[in-house]
Amino acid sequence: MEEDRRVDPDDPEVPANVRATVLQHWQPGDSLWRCPRLGGRKSWFSTERKIVIEWWLFDVKGNLIDIYWMKP
């Protein structure tokens, strides 16, 4: 699985709806992080799990402002 990493809110990999919400809260010094996580199984009988990307927004002091994610 990929590692967490800092991204620019204007990066094309940030989904448009996440970008729009992040930019409503964005202040100078804030940082947005792309955080891949294992999601739930597809069904009770499946062992396969999808990767869900969470987007974490931190303020300049490192405090978490909000978390956004896209449903698989």
PDB file with one MODEL, atoms N, CA, C and O in Angstrom:
MODEL        1
ATOM      1  N   MET A   1       0.852  -1.170   0.000  1.00  0.00           N
ATOM      2  CA  MET A   1       0.000   0.000   0.000  1.00  0.00           C
ATOM      3  C   MET A   1       0.906   1.243   0.000  1.00  0.00           C
ATOM      4  O   MET A   1       2.006   1.224   0.552  1.00  0.00           O
ATOM      5  N   GLU A   2       0.439   2.276  -0.605  1.00  0.00           N
ATOM      6  CA  GLU A   2       1.174   3.527  -0.667  1.00  0.00           C
ATOM      7  C   GLU A   2       1.272   4.175   0.715  1.00  0.00           C
ATOM      8  O   GLU A   2       0.508   3.855   1.626  1.00  0.00           O
ATOM      9  N   GLU A   3       2.220   5.083   0.843  1.00  0.00           N
ATOM     10  CA  GLU A   3       2.428   5.822   2.088  1.00  0.00           C
ATOM     11  C   GLU A   3       1.607   7.113   2.083  1.00  0.00           C
ATOM     12  O   GLU A   3       1.224   7.615   1.027  1.00  0.00           O
ATOM     13  N   ASP A   4       1.348   7.635   3.269  1.00  0.00           N
ATOM     14  CA  ASP A   4       0.736   8.953   3.390  1.00  0.00           C
ATOM     15  C   ASP A   4       1.721   9.970   2.821  1.00  0.00           C
ATOM     16  O   ASP A   4       2.933   9.825   2.979  1.00  0.00           O
ATOM     17  N   ARG A   5       1.191  11.005   2.153  1.00  0.00           N
ATOM     18  CA  ARG A   5       2.073  12.045   1.639  1.00  0.00           C
ATOM     19  C   ARG A   5       1.325  13.361   1.507  1.00  0.00           C
ATOM     20  O   ARG A   5       0.110  13.399   1.311  1.00  0.00           O
ATOM     21  N   ARG A   6       2.075  14.414   1.617  1.00  0.00           N
ATOM     22  CA  ARG A   6       1.524  15.766   1.503  1.00  0.00           C
ATOM     23  C   ARG A   6       1.278  16.075   0.026  1.00  0.00           C
ATOM     24  O   ARG A   6       2.088  15.727  -0.833  1.00  0.00           O
ATOM     25  N   VAL A   7       0.152  16.732  -0.261  1.00  0.00           N
ATOM     26  CA  VAL A   7      -0.174  17.115  -1.633  1.00  0.00           C
ATOM     27  C   VAL A   7      -0.672  18.558  -1.651  1.00  0.00           C
ATOM     28  O   VAL A   7      -1.161  19.080  -0.649  1.00  0.00           O
ATOM     29  N   ASP A   8      -0.536  19.173  -2.792  1.00  0.00           N
ATOM     30  CA  ASP A   8      -1.067  20.513  -2.996  1.00  0.00           C
ATOM     31  C   ASP A   8      -2.554  20.381  -3.299  1.00  0.00           C
ATOM     32  O   ASP A   8      -2.930  19.492  -4.063  1.00  0.00           O
ATOM     33  N   PRO A   9      -3.420  21.226  -2.735  1.00  0.00           N
ATOM     34  CA  PRO A   9      -4.861  21.115  -2.998  1.00  0.00           C
ATOM     35  C   PRO A   9      -5.217  21.255  -4.476  1.00  0.00           C
ATOM     36  O   PRO A   9      -6.257  20.761  -4.912  1.00  0.00           O
ATOM     37  N   ASP A  10      -4.358  21.925  -5.249  1.00  0.00           N
ATOM     38  CA  ASP A  10      -4.621  22.099  -6.679  1.00  0.00           C
ATOM     39  C   ASP A  10      -4.118  20.940  -7.525  1.00  0.00           C
ATOM     40  O   ASP A  10      -4.278  20.956  -8.745  1.00  0.00           O
ATOM     41  N   ASP A  11      -3.510  19.933  -6.898  1.00  0.00           N
ATOM     42  CA  ASP A  11      -3.016  18.772  -7.634  1.00  0.00           C
ATOM     43  C   ASP A  11      -4.191  18.060  -8.297  1.00  0.00           C
ATOM     44  O   ASP A  11      -5.230  17.871  -7.663  1.00  0.00           O
ATOM     45  N   PRO A  12      -4.047  17.662  -9.560  1.00  0.00           N
ATOM     46  CA  PRO A  12      -5.152  16.992 -10.272  1.00  0.00           C
ATOM     47  C   PRO A  12      -5.636  15.689  -9.622  1.00  0.00           C
ATOM     48  O   PRO A  12      -6.755  15.251  -9.886  1.00  0.00           O
ATOM     49  N   GLU A  13      -4.810  15.071  -8.781  1.00  0.00           N
ATOM     50  CA  GLU A  13      -5.246  13.827  -8.147  1.00  0.00           C
ATOM     51  C   GLU A  13      -6.264  14.068  -7.029  1.00  0.00           C
ATOM     52  O   GLU A  13      -6.950  13.135  -6.610  1.00  0.00           O
ATOM     53  N   VAL A  14      -6.368  15.300  -6.547  1.00  0.00           N
ATOM     54  CA  VAL A  14      -7.355  15.625  -5.512  1.00  0.00           C
ATOM     55  C   VAL A  14      -8.718  15.755  -6.193  1.00  0.00           C
ATOM     56  O   VAL A  14      -8.881  16.599  -7.074  1.00  0.00           O
ATOM     57  N   PRO A  15      -9.701  14.937  -5.804  1.00  0.00           N
ATOM     58  CA  PRO A  15     -11.025  15.012  -6.435  1.00  0.00           C
ATOM     59  C   PRO A  15     -11.618  16.422  -6.309  1.00  0.00           C
ATOM     60  O   PRO A  15     -11.418  17.105  -5.304  1.00  0.00           O
ATOM     61  N   ALA A  16     -12.335  16.834  -7.328  1.00  0.00           N
ATOM     62  CA  ALA A  16     -12.875  18.196  -7.400  1.00  0.00           C
ATOM     63  C   ALA A  16     -13.724  18.551  -6.181  1.00  0.00           C
ATOM     64  O   ALA A  16     -13.612  19.659  -5.658  1.00  0.00           O
ATOM     65  N   ASN A  17     -14.565  17.634  -5.725  1.00  0.00           N
ATOM     66  CA  ASN A  17     -15.421  17.958  -4.578  1.00  0.00           C
ATOM     67  C   ASN A  17     -14.613  18.082  -3.287  1.00  0.00           C
ATOM     68  O   ASN A  17     -14.953  18.899  -2.431  1.00  0.00           O
ATOM     69  N   VAL A  18     -13.554  17.292  -3.132  1.00  0.00           N
ATOM     70  CA  VAL A  18     -12.674  17.401  -1.963  1.00  0.00           C
ATOM     71  C   VAL A  18     -11.919  18.723  -2.039  1.00  0.00           C
ATOM     72  O   VAL A  18     -11.829  19.444  -1.046  1.00  0.00           O
ATOM     73  N   ARG A  19     -11.374  19.045  -3.219  1.00  0.00           N
ATOM     74  CA  ARG A  19     -10.639  20.296  -3.402  1.00  0.00           C
ATOM     75  C   ARG A  19     -11.508  21.499  -3.036  1.00  0.00           C
ATOM     76  O   ARG A  19     -11.065  22.393  -2.315  1.00  0.00           O
ATOM     77  N   ALA A  20     -12.740  21.518  -3.532  1.00  0.00           N
ATOM     78  CA  ALA A  20     -13.639  22.648  -3.272  1.00  0.00           C
ATOM     79  C   ALA A  20     -13.885  22.823  -1.773  1.00  0.00           C
ATOM     80  O   ALA A  20     -13.884  23.948  -1.274  1.00  0.00           O
ATOM     81  N   THR A  21     -14.091  21.734  -1.063  1.00  0.00           N
ATOM     82  CA  THR A  21     -14.340  21.807   0.382  1.00  0.00           C
ATOM     83  C   THR A  21     -13.085  22.219   1.141  1.00  0.00           C
ATOM     84  O   THR A  21     -13.148  23.035   2.061  1.00  0.00           O
ATOM     85  N   VAL A  22     -11.940  21.650   0.751  1.00  0.00           N
ATOM     86  CA  VAL A  22     -10.677  22.003   1.405  1.00  0.00           C
ATOM     87  C   VAL A  22     -10.397  23.492   1.235  1.00  0.00           C
ATOM     88  O   VAL A  22     -10.013  24.161   2.195  1.00  0.00           O
ATOM     89  N   LEU A  23     -10.584  24.016   0.029  1.00  0.00           N
ATOM     90  CA  LEU A  23     -10.274  25.420  -0.225  1.00  0.00           C
ATOM     91  C   LEU A  23     -11.195  26.379   0.530  1.00  0.00           C
ATOM     92  O   LEU A  23     -10.838  27.539   0.738  1.00  0.00           O
ATOM     93  N   GLN A  24     -12.370  25.911   0.940  1.00  0.00           N
ATOM     94  CA  GLN A  24     -13.256  26.738   1.769  1.00  0.00           C
ATOM     95  C   GLN A  24     -12.665  26.970   3.154  1.00  0.00           C
ATOM     96  O   GLN A  24     -12.928  27.997   3.780  1.00  0.00           O
ATOM     97  N   HIS A  25     -11.859  26.008   3.637  1.00  0.00           N
ATOM     98  CA  HIS A  25     -11.280  26.067   4.980  1.00  0.00           C
ATOM     99  C   HIS A  25      -9.803  26.473   4.964  1.00  0.00           C
ATOM    100  O   HIS A  25      -9.237  26.778   6.013  1.00  0.00           O
ATOM    101  N   TRP A  26      -9.185  26.480   3.800  1.00  0.00           N
ATOM    102  CA  TRP A  26      -7.737  26.653   3.650  1.00  0.00           C
ATOM    103  C   TRP A  26      -7.253  28.006   4.166  1.00  0.00           C
ATOM    104  O   TRP A  26      -7.824  29.052   3.858  1.00  0.00           O
ATOM    105  N   GLN A  27      -6.175  27.954   4.966  1.00  0.00           N
ATOM    106  CA  GLN A  27      -5.502  29.156   5.460  1.00  0.00           C
ATOM    107  C   GLN A  27      -4.009  29.003   5.151  1.00  0.00           C
ATOM    108  O   GLN A  27      -3.523  27.878   5.036  1.00  0.00           O
ATOM    109  N   PRO A  28      -3.273  30.113   5.013  1.00  0.00           N
ATOM    110  CA  PRO A  28      -1.832  30.006   4.773  1.00  0.00           C
ATOM    111  C   PRO A  28      -1.160  29.130   5.835  1.00  0.00           C
ATOM    112  O   PRO A  28      -1.414  29.277   7.031  1.00  0.00           O
ATOM    113  N   GLY A  29      -0.307  28.227   5.377  1.00  0.00           N
ATOM    114  CA  GLY A  29       0.392  27.320   6.283  1.00  0.00           C
ATOM    115  C   GLY A  29      -0.288  25.981   6.479  1.00  0.00           C
ATOM    116  O   GLY A  29       0.326  25.060   7.017  1.00  0.00           O
ATOM    117  N   ASP A  30      -1.546  25.842   6.057  1.00  0.00           N
ATOM    118  CA  ASP A  30      -2.246  24.561   6.172  1.00  0.00           C
ATOM    119  C   ASP A  30      -1.602  23.533   5.250  1.00  0.00           C
ATOM    120  O   ASP A  30      -0.888  23.894   4.314  1.00  0.00           O
ATOM    121  N   SER A  31      -1.854  22.255   5.514  1.00  0.00           N
ATOM    122  CA  SER A  31      -1.332  21.190   4.653  1.00  0.00           C
ATOM    123  C   SER A  31      -2.406  20.132   4.445  1.00  0.00           C
ATOM    124  O   SER A  31      -3.185  19.815   5.344  1.00  0.00           O
ATOM    125  N   LEU A  32      -2.420  19.601   3.236  1.00  0.00           N
ATOM    126  CA  LEU A  32      -3.348  18.537   2.859  1.00  0.00           C
ATOM    127  C   LEU A  32      -2.544  17.270   2.636  1.00  0.00           C
ATOM    128  O   LEU A  32      -1.518  17.282   1.957  1.00  0.00           O
ATOM    129  N   TRP A  33      -3.025  16.170   3.220  1.00  0.00           N
ATOM    130  CA  TRP A  33      -2.328  14.885   3.122  1.00  0.00           C
ATOM    131  C   TRP A  33      -3.221  13.859   2.450  1.00  0.00           C
ATOM    132  O   TRP A  33      -4.418  13.783   2.724  1.00  0.00           O
ATOM    133  N   ARG A  34      -2.627  13.075   1.571  1.00  0.00           N
ATOM    134  CA  ARG A  34      -3.292  11.954   0.884  1.00  0.00           C
ATOM    135  C   ARG A  34      -2.938  10.703   1.677  1.00  0.00           C
ATOM    136  O   ARG A  34      -1.763  10.355   1.800  1.00  0.00           O
ATOM    137  N   CYS A  35      -3.958  10.018   2.221  1.00  0.00           N
ATOM    138  CA  CYS A  35      -3.733   8.904   3.141  1.00  0.00           C
ATOM    139  C   CYS A  35      -4.504   7.664   2.679  1.00  0.00           C
ATOM    140  O   CYS A  35      -5.698   7.547   2.956  1.00  0.00           O
ATOM    141  N   PRO A  36      -3.840   6.736   1.980  1.00  0.00           N
ATOM    142  CA  PRO A  36      -4.513   5.499   1.565  1.00  0.00           C
ATOM    143  C   PRO A  36      -4.799   4.605   2.770  1.00  0.00           C
ATOM    144  O   PRO A  36      -3.940   4.424   3.634  1.00  0.00           O
ATOM    145  N   ARG A  37      -6.006   4.048   2.823  1.00  0.00           N
ATOM    146  CA  ARG A  37      -6.409   3.154   3.910  1.00  0.00           C
ATOM    147  C   ARG A  37      -7.149   1.955   3.327  1.00  0.00           C
ATOM    148  O   ARG A  37      -7.760   2.049   2.262  1.00  0.00           O
ATOM    149  N   LEU A  38      -7.089   0.845   4.022  1.00  0.00           N
ATOM    150  CA  LEU A  38      -7.868  -0.326   3.607  1.00  0.00           C
ATOM    151  C   LEU A  38      -9.324  -0.100   3.974  1.00  0.00           C
ATOM    152  O   LEU A  38      -9.644   0.202   5.123  1.00  0.00           O
ATOM    153  N   GLY A  39     -10.200  -0.245   2.998  1.00  0.00           N
ATOM    154  CA  GLY A  39     -11.631  -0.116   3.233  1.00  0.00           C
ATOM    155  C   GLY A  39     -12.225  -1.461   3.611  1.00  0.00           C
ATOM    156  O   GLY A  39     -11.510  -2.443   3.813  1.00  0.00           O
ATOM    157  N   GLY A  40     -13.517  -1.482   3.701  1.00  0.00           N
ATOM    158  CA  GLY A  40     -14.220  -2.718   4.040  1.00  0.00           C
ATOM    159  C   GLY A  40     -14.187  -3.735   2.908  1.00  0.00           C
ATOM    160  O   GLY A  40     -13.810  -3.422   1.779  1.00  0.00           O
ATOM    161  N   ARG A  41     -14.585  -4.947   3.233  1.00  0.00           N
ATOM    162  CA  ARG A  41     -14.660  -5.998   2.218  1.00  0.00           C
ATOM    163  C   ARG A  41     -15.834  -5.739   1.289  1.00  0.00           C
ATOM    164  O   ARG A  41     -16.800  -5.072   1.663  1.00  0.00           O
ATOM    165  N   LYS A  42     -15.745  -6.272   0.071  1.00  0.00           N
ATOM    166  CA  LYS A  42     -16.819  -6.108  -0.903  1.00  0.00           C
ATOM    167  C   LYS A  42     -18.099  -6.802  -0.450  1.00  0.00           C
ATOM    168  O   LYS A  42     -19.199  -6.297  -0.678  1.00  0.00           O
ATOM    169  N   SER A  43     -17.952  -7.962   0.192  1.00  0.00           N
ATOM    170  CA  SER A  43     -19.107  -8.710   0.686  1.00  0.00           C
ATOM    171  C   SER A  43     -18.650  -9.582   1.856  1.00  0.00           C
ATOM    172  O   SER A  43     -17.458  -9.670   2.149  1.00  0.00           O
ATOM    173  N   TRP A  44     -19.601 -10.215   2.512  1.00  0.00           N
ATOM    174  CA  TRP A  44     -19.268 -11.103   3.633  1.00  0.00           C
ATOM    175  C   TRP A  44     -18.403 -12.270   3.201  1.00  0.00           C
ATOM    176  O   TRP A  44     -17.644 -12.814   4.003  1.00  0.00           O
ATOM    177  N   PHE A  45     -18.510 -12.659   1.938  1.00  0.00           N
ATOM    178  CA  PHE A  45     -17.804 -13.849   1.449  1.00  0.00           C
ATOM    179  C   PHE A  45     -16.492 -13.504   0.759  1.00  0.00           C
ATOM    180  O   PHE A  45     -15.762 -14.403   0.340  1.00  0.00           O
ATOM    181  N   SER A  46     -16.186 -12.233   0.635  1.00  0.00           N
ATOM    182  CA  SER A  46     -14.992 -11.793  -0.072  1.00  0.00           C
ATOM    183  C   SER A  46     -13.869 -11.493   0.908  1.00  0.00           C
ATOM    184  O   SER A  46     -14.101 -10.958   1.992  1.00  0.00           O
ATOM    185  N   THR A  47     -12.659 -11.841   0.516  1.00  0.00           N
ATOM    186  CA  THR A  47     -11.493 -11.475   1.320  1.00  0.00           C
ATOM    187  C   THR A  47     -10.809 -10.242   0.731  1.00  0.00           C
ATOM    188  O   THR A  47      -9.919  -9.661   1.352  1.00  0.00           O
ATOM    189  N   GLU A  48     -11.229  -9.849  -0.468  1.00  0.00           N
ATOM    190  CA  GLU A  48     -10.632  -8.687  -1.132  1.00  0.00           C
ATOM    191  C   GLU A  48     -11.123  -7.394  -0.485  1.00  0.00           C
ATOM    192  O   GLU A  48     -12.314  -7.233  -0.217  1.00  0.00           O
ATOM    193  N   ARG A  49     -10.189  -6.477  -0.240  1.00  0.00           N
ATOM    194  CA  ARG A  49     -10.528  -5.176   0.355  1.00  0.00           C
ATOM    195  C   ARG A  49     -10.037  -4.078  -0.574  1.00  0.00           C
ATOM    196  O   ARG A  49      -8.952  -4.172  -1.147  1.00  0.00           O
ATOM    197  N   LYS A  50     -10.836  -3.051  -0.713  1.00  0.00           N
ATOM    198  CA  LYS A  50     -10.462  -1.917  -1.552  1.00  0.00           C
ATOM    199  C   LYS A  50      -9.648  -0.912  -0.748  1.00  0.00           C
ATOM    200  O   LYS A  50      -9.738  -0.848   0.478  1.00  0.00           O
ATOM    201  N   ILE A  51      -8.858  -0.135  -1.466  1.00  0.00           N
ATOM    202  CA  ILE A  51      -8.131   0.965  -0.845  1.00  0.00           C
ATOM    203  C   ILE A  51      -8.992   2.218  -0.961  1.00  0.00           C
ATOM    204  O   ILE A  51      -9.478   2.545  -2.043  1.00  0.00           O
ATOM    205  N   VAL A  52      -9.178   2.910   0.142  1.00  0.00           N
ATOM    206  CA  VAL A  52      -9.937   4.155   0.187  1.00  0.00           C
ATOM    207  C   VAL A  52      -8.930   5.270   0.461  1.00  0.00           C
ATOM    208  O   VAL A  52      -8.077   5.141   1.339  1.00  0.00           O
ATOM    209  N   ILE A  53      -9.033   6.359  -0.292  1.00  0.00           N
ATOM    210  CA  ILE A  53      -8.137   7.484  -0.082  1.00  0.00           C
ATOM    211  C   ILE A  53      -8.826   8.497   0.832  1.00  0.00           C
ATOM    212  O   ILE A  53      -9.900   9.012   0.521  1.00  0.00           O
ATOM    213  N   GLU A  54      -8.183   8.766   1.960  1.00  0.00           N
ATOM    214  CA  GLU A  54      -8.643   9.817   2.863  1.00  0.00           C
ATOM    215  C   GLU A  54      -7.772  11.042   2.621  1.00  0.00           C
ATOM    216  O   GLU A  54      -6.585  10.924   2.316  1.00  0.00           O
ATOM    217  N   TRP A  55      -8.361  12.192   2.756  1.00  0.00           N
ATOM    218  CA  TRP A  55      -7.652  13.465   2.579  1.00  0.00           C
ATOM    219  C   TRP A  55      -7.725  14.185   3.913  1.00  0.00           C
ATOM    220  O   TRP A  55      -8.812  14.549   4.360  1.00  0.00           O
ATOM    221  N   TRP A  56      -6.570  14.399   4.562  1.00  0.00           N
ATOM    222  CA  TRP A  56      -6.505  14.992   5.886  1.00  0.00           C
ATOM    223  C   TRP A  56      -5.992  16.419   5.767  1.00  0.00           C
ATOM    224  O   TRP A  56      -4.945  16.656   5.163  1.00  0.00           O
ATOM    225  N   LEU A  57      -6.720  17.366   6.337  1.00  0.00           N
ATOM    226  CA  LEU A  57      -6.343  18.769   6.317  1.00  0.00           C
ATOM    227  C   LEU A  57      -5.873  19.179   7.710  1.00  0.00           C
ATOM    228  O   LEU A  57      -6.606  19.042   8.689  1.00  0.00           O
ATOM    229  N   PHE A  58      -4.630  19.689   7.788  1.00  0.00           N
ATOM    230  CA  PHE A  58      -4.031  20.131   9.044  1.00  0.00           C
ATOM    231  C   PHE A  58      -3.765  21.627   8.997  1.00  0.00           C
ATOM    232  O   PHE A  58      -3.488  22.185   7.935  1.00  0.00           O
ATOM    233  N   ASP A  59      -3.851  22.275  10.160  1.00  0.00           N
ATOM    234  CA  ASP A  59      -3.496  23.692  10.221  1.00  0.00           C
ATOM    235  C   ASP A  59      -1.988  23.833  10.401  1.00  0.00           C
ATOM    236  O   ASP A  59      -1.269  22.837  10.477  1.00  0.00           O
ATOM    237  N   VAL A  60      -1.521  25.064  10.468  1.00  0.00           N
ATOM    238  CA  VAL A  60      -0.088  25.359  10.547  1.00  0.00           C
ATOM    239  C   VAL A  60       0.549  24.780  11.817  1.00  0.00           C
ATOM    240  O   VAL A  60       1.749  24.509  11.829  1.00  0.00           O
ATOM    241  N   LYS A  61      -0.232  24.588  12.881  1.00  0.00           N
ATOM    242  CA  LYS A  61       0.286  24.020  14.135  1.00  0.00           C
ATOM    243  C   LYS A  61       0.251  22.496  14.152  1.00  0.00           C
ATOM    244  O   LYS A  61       0.689  21.873  15.119  1.00  0.00           O
ATOM    245  N   GLY A  62      -0.275  21.890  13.073  1.00  0.00           N
ATOM    246  CA  GLY A  62      -0.360  20.436  13.021  1.00  0.00           C
ATOM    247  C   GLY A  62      -1.646  19.871  13.583  1.00  0.00           C
ATOM    248  O   GLY A  62      -1.766  18.656  13.742  1.00  0.00           O
ATOM    249  N   ASN A  63      -2.618  20.731  13.888  1.00  0.00           N
ATOM    250  CA  ASN A  63      -3.912  20.274  14.386  1.00  0.00           C
ATOM    251  C   ASN A  63      -4.792  19.842  13.219  1.00  0.00           C
ATOM    252  O   ASN A  63      -4.828  20.499  12.178  1.00  0.00           O
ATOM    253  N   LEU A  64      -5.488  18.753  13.401  1.00  0.00           N
ATOM    254  CA  LEU A  64      -6.382  18.249  12.370  1.00  0.00           C
ATOM    255  C   LEU A  64      -7.598  19.163  12.243  1.00  0.00           C
ATOM    256  O   LEU A  64      -8.279  19.444  13.229  1.00  0.00           O
ATOM    257  N   ILE A  65      -7.862  19.621  11.027  1.00  0.00           N
ATOM    258  CA  ILE A  65      -9.026  20.459  10.765  1.00  0.00           C
ATOM    259  C   ILE A  65     -10.205  19.591  10.353  1.00  0.00           C
ATOM    260  O   ILE A  65     -11.306  19.730  10.884  1.00  0.00           O
ATOM    261  N   ASP A  66      -9.963  18.685   9.392  1.00  0.00           N
ATOM    262  CA  ASP A  66     -11.052  17.824   8.898  1.00  0.00           C
ATOM    263  C   ASP A  66     -10.460  16.678   8.088  1.00  0.00           C
ATOM    264  O   ASP A  66      -9.297  16.713   7.686  1.00  0.00           O
ATOM    265  N   ILE A  67     -11.291  15.659   7.858  1.00  0.00           N
ATOM    266  CA  ILE A  67     -10.924  14.507   7.030  1.00  0.00           C
ATOM    267  C   ILE A  67     -12.003  14.346   5.973  1.00  0.00           C
ATOM    268  O   ILE A  67     -13.193  14.447   6.270  1.00  0.00           O
ATOM    269  N   TYR A  68     -11.586  14.097   4.744  1.00  0.00           N
ATOM    270  CA  TYR A  68     -12.505  13.886   3.619  1.00  0.00           C
ATOM    271  C   TYR A  68     -12.139  12.562   2.964  1.00  0.00           C
ATOM    272  O   TYR A  68     -10.974  12.167   2.982  1.00  0.00           O
ATOM    273  N   TRP A  69     -13.110  11.879   2.390  1.00  0.00           N
ATOM    274  CA  TRP A  69     -12.820  10.638   1.686  1.00  0.00           C
ATOM    275  C   TRP A  69     -13.850  10.426   0.601  1.00  0.00           C
ATOM    276  O   TRP A  69     -14.936  11.006   0.596  1.00  0.00           O
ATOM    277  N   MET A  70     -13.448   9.554  -0.330  1.00  0.00           N
ATOM    278  CA  MET A  70     -14.327   9.186  -1.435  1.00  0.00           C
ATOM    279  C   MET A  70     -14.783   7.755  -1.175  1.00  0.00           C
ATOM    280  O   MET A  70     -13.965   6.877  -0.904  1.00  0.00           O
ATOM    281  N   LYS A  71     -16.077   7.527  -1.258  1.00  0.00           N
ATOM    282  CA  LYS A  71     -16.590   6.161  -1.092  1.00  0.00           C
ATOM    283  C   LYS A  71     -16.197   5.338  -2.305  1.00  0.00           C
ATOM    284  O   LYS A  71     -16.272   5.826  -3.433  1.00  0.00           O
ATOM    285  N   PRO A  72     -15.770   4.068  -2.085  1.00  0.00           N
ATOM    286  CA  PRO A  72     -15.364   3.226  -3.224  1.00  0.00           C
ATOM    287  C   PRO A  72     -16.532   2.888  -4.116  1.00  0.00           C
ATOM    288  O   PRO A  72     -16.364   2.190  -5.115  1.00  0.00           O
TER     289      PRO A  72
ENDMDL
END
